[in-house]
Amino acid sequence: MLDPQNPVVWLIGIIAFAVAFFLLRSHFTVEARERRRRAKSHRPVVSRRQGPTVRLAVDVDKPRRDRKP
């Protein structure tokens, strides 16, 4: 039944490959990638981890400029 010499098997395989190719072609276009990227960047931020905020006890002073009189 699935003899590689059978032309019906080849015809069905080529048709299946062509249908898959045309269905997946629109998924990999530049417009589709930009649309997915735009949708991904505008999604709300969901944080599942509710950990405490860490504050460091380090006092970092900015270097002061010496003013000329």
Backbone hydrogen bonds in HBPLUS format (Angstrom, degrees):
<---DONOR---> <-ACCEPTOR-->    atom                        ^
c    i                          cat <-CA-CA->   ^        H-A-AA   ^      H-
h    n   atom  resd res      DA  || num        DHA   H-A  angle D-A-AA Bond
n    s   type  num  typ     dist DA aas  dist angle  dist       angle   num
A0006-ASN N   A0003-ASP O   2.98 MM   3  5.44 162.5  2.02 116.9 122.6     1
A0011-LEU N   A0007-PRO O   2.92 MM   4  6.11 156.7  1.97 144.9 151.4     2
A0012-ILE N   A0008-VAL O   2.93 MM   4  6.13 164.0  1.96 151.5 155.0     3
A0013-GLY N   A0009-VAL O   2.94 MM   4  6.07 157.2  1.99 146.1 153.1     4
A0014-ILE N   A0010-TRP O   2.89 MM   4  6.07 157.2  1.94 150.3 155.9     5
A0015-ILE N   A0011-LEU O   3.01 MM   4  6.18 161.1  2.05 147.3 152.6     6
A0016-ALA N   A0012-ILE O   2.92 MM   4  6.07 160.2  1.96 147.6 153.3     7
A0017-PHE N   A0013-GLY O   2.93 MM   4  6.07 155.1  1.99 143.9 151.0     8
A0018-ALA N   A0014-ILE O   2.92 MM   4  6.10 156.3  1.98 146.7 153.2     9
A0019-VAL N   A0015-ILE O   2.97 MM   4  6.19 159.8  2.01 150.9 155.8    10
A0020-ALA N   A0016-ALA O   3.03 MM   4  6.20 164.1  2.05 147.5 151.9    11
A0021-PHE N   A0017-PHE O   2.88 MM   4  6.02 153.9  1.95 145.1 153.0    12
A0022-PHE N   A0018-ALA O   2.97 MM   4  6.18 163.3  2.00 150.8 154.3    13
A0023-LEU N   A0019-VAL O   2.99 MM   4  6.14 148.0  2.09 146.0 154.9    14
A0024-LEU N   A0020-ALA O   2.97 MM   4  6.07 155.4  2.03 146.8 153.0    15
A0025-ARG N   A0021-PHE O   2.90 MM   4  5.85 130.7  2.15 141.8 154.5    16
A0027-HIS N   A0024-LEU O   3.07 MM   3  5.18 137.5  2.26  99.7 112.0    17
A0028-PHE N   A0025-ARG O   3.30 MM   3  5.63 143.9  2.44 104.8 113.4    18
A0033-ARG N   A0029-THR O   3.07 MM   4  6.36 158.9  2.12 149.6 155.1    19
A0034-GLU N   A0030-VAL O   2.97 MM   4  6.21 159.3  2.01 149.2 154.9    20
A0035-ARG N   A0031-GLU O   2.86 MM   4  6.05 152.8  1.94 145.2 153.2    21
A0036-ARG N   A0032-ALA O   2.94 MM   4  6.17 159.8  1.98 149.1 153.7    22
A0037-ARG N   A0033-ARG O   2.93 MM   4  6.11 156.4  1.99 145.5 152.6    23
A0038-ARG N   A0034-GLU O   2.85 MM   4  5.98 157.3  1.90 148.1 154.2    24
A0039-ALA N   A0035-ARG O   2.96 MM   4  6.11 159.3  2.00 146.4 152.1    25
A0040-LYS N   A0036-ARG O   2.88 MM   4  6.01 149.5  1.98 142.1 150.9    26
A0041-SER N   A0037-ARG O   2.98 MM   4  6.16 151.0  2.07 145.0 152.0    27
